Amino acid sequence: MPRIAPLTFQTNPVNFIQLQPDQEKEPGIWNAYEEWLDQIWPECVQNDLLPFYMVIDGTHGAAFNECLAILRSRCHLESRVLIEIDSADYLKSSADLLQQFHPYLTDNRAFGVVASDVSVKDYFRPHAQSVWLSDVDDQLRLYHSAEHAEVQSPNVVQLAPIVVTFGPGSGFLSTASGLTNVSLFCDLSRETQQKLHQQGMGSLGLGPCLDTVETYKQAFFLEWPVWEEYRKRHLYDFDYYVDTNNRERPVLVTVPMLRRLLASAAQQPFRVKPFFAPGIWGGQYLKELCDLPKDWNNCAWGFEPIAPENTLLIGYRDFIVELPFPLLLSAHPEAIMGERNVQLFGDYFPIRFDYLDTIDGDHLSLQVHPQQAYIEQTFNETMTQQESYYIMEQKEGAKPFVGLGFTEGTTGEELLQAVESAHTLGQPLKIPEYVNIWDASKGDLFLIPPGAVHFSGKNNLVLEISSTTWWFTFKIYDHLRLDRDGLPRPINVDHARANMQEQFDTDYVQKHLIAVPKESRVQGDSREELLGEREDLLFQIKRLKLDGEWIDDTAGEFVMFNLVEGDRVRLTPLDDEAAAVEWGYAEAYIVPASVGGFRLESLGDRSCTLIRAQVSPDWNMPLLPHHWKSGERL
């Protein structure tokens, strides 16, 4: 196994910020519901004779019950009646929702159609808001009825109840009535949500799923497009934001304070919280490097960043709040992305880094990604999957390789027929007869445009620099492997047939898709190389061999760095040295467009090598998210 860096990989990087003195006048942030409830309780009881209306909205799977338990306890202690109304009672039945949303969910196990034209309202029964209001009135009438009064002591003055509506969409139910005294939005990350999926929580309103693949499909194509858009559009209508990723110790923030935290974070370099996952072909390198759970068999993927999936840990004083990365992007797109990139991508972060670890693992599947027109027309997705493989580490003594492009004269149909025969006979496909096998060495970069058949062989740690789409991998051949359920892994023949490009053959790959470094800039003993850039790839990749200092500038657009060799590096904004950040091997940082000039310097005994990625200066095709394309910028 290759050398493991001696410094500890930070799996929970905290981005500490400071606010200006005039922004710190109110507390605005609390650990635990009890502290927050102490703060607002006087408001709850300031008028004993009028009901107090509370809304606890939020993301599916958030800690609603924990919040309610504290509220129940306080009401019991204070002799206050609590009327609870669950938003789930107003959803359509699972059968009705599955039928209604079938055009988006489809019969395919893994792929659906992005539900860009569905709203939260579509989840609820007709006239749900008026039914909710009628139910509230009924509960209050029951409370004030003679039957209720008879069981009370005539000498005790009864306090009006607290009416709490809770669960996803609670704000939608109550909005039209105006009956809200205080409102909360309880949130959690996609990572936490997927852990709940693995524990049996299905998608919102749809009932149990066959497996986690179906659950992810329902979330990816339906639940997240609808409910994350709802969060984005209405978050600032709430009074409080609640981070419930730690169910036992939530962090509550006033929405004005949340906005100040986001504004400050948008002005300094930051690192997202990485997201890891095991897989059938996964290796052992990331598991050891990142000190991942011992009970994992392997680690296949490490995402950092992949904007919709990652979160941002923001540290302020003694508090750490975990926020979905898209909240920062939608709050300050120009500050993060830069004006040109906002015109191209809206508030959608277009580039991702992720690791593919096959060291002491197995080959990836032979695969292809969709062309832009295909992904738009077939899946209603706005950005296709453009990729590149940077070989970051390899197992010593092994002979790693990358498969890329058809062998000379091979057609896509010949490959598919050979794959079908391999499955029928149960005999492994002779891949080198159909797909080029290229020797891969540490530091090599392979460019993978949509339509190019490809895969990584075992014993590589690949740093994948790609567009931020990740679900649309069409498997052509998976080495006759069985999945964890004991069944053959699904092959996406029809999608693959429609997207494979025979022009990416041996000669083309050798001339155009295996990067040849070109020196672009020199400062002292440090040198920058242009590694990868194509008109059909939205990203540009450079490699900086850092020996001493390097002065640079964002030039109005975000820049991403990953330390691929060396122990540690420091980046210091020239206009704000207090915002300097340091990071170690295999970690990545985003430098927002707003930072401007910055200085890089290697730390430790070795010089450093960094991969630098940004939007290609020549990319001019807008790939805007649906809400941005419709002109409904938030």
Disulfide bonds with the S-S distance in Angstrom:
none
